[in-house]
Amino acid sequence: MVGTDVHRFDRLVDWLERWHVGRDAAAPEVRLVVQHGRSRAPRLPGAVPFLAHDELQRAMTEADLVVCHGGPATITEARRHGHLPIVVPRDPAHHEHVDNHQQLFSRRLGAAGMVRLAESEADLVEALDKGVADPLTYALAADPDRPDPRVAAATAVGRIVEDLVRASREPGRRRWWR
């Protein structure tokens, strides 16, 4: 899931496509739901540009694994549905976002064991293969009514950072850094 950002995330779509096509024919069948947003439409079964909120909730409930971008809301939703998400943060060097906050946020959560961070194609392939072999590898106890307080705090910090970055781009605003 690449979220609803206006920036494309073709890198993640390409990696998923190559992983799916390159899977061993003897490997277990994998059913995909790929919400690709404004990225190019992958040649994969289950690819859709956007999912309505209830469809997204249903997909996360039914999924064995969740792969997503480094957006705080998407990560929080995946965790609330009982998943340790495999997170590929958007990279501004590839014009996937305006800054590196997803990388910083995802690395912090990865270091805390709150996401499975995948910053390279090899990392993603390893995580997917491990998760397909044993879906419980990335399973958490779901609690839709009580989000993990650490995730809630990290989400709040993510929103603050996004607000600061957005405000810094407003015409006539003084920069908040020196």
Protein Blocks (a to p, Z undefined) as FASTA:
>chain_A
ZZjafbdcfklmmmmmmmmmmpcfkbccddddddekjaccddbehiafbdcfklmmmmmm
mpmbdcddfbfklmmmmmmnopacddddddfklopafblklmmmmmmmmmnopaccdfbf
klmmmmmmmmmmmmmlmgccddfklccfklmmmmmmmmmmmmmmmmmmpghiacfbZZ
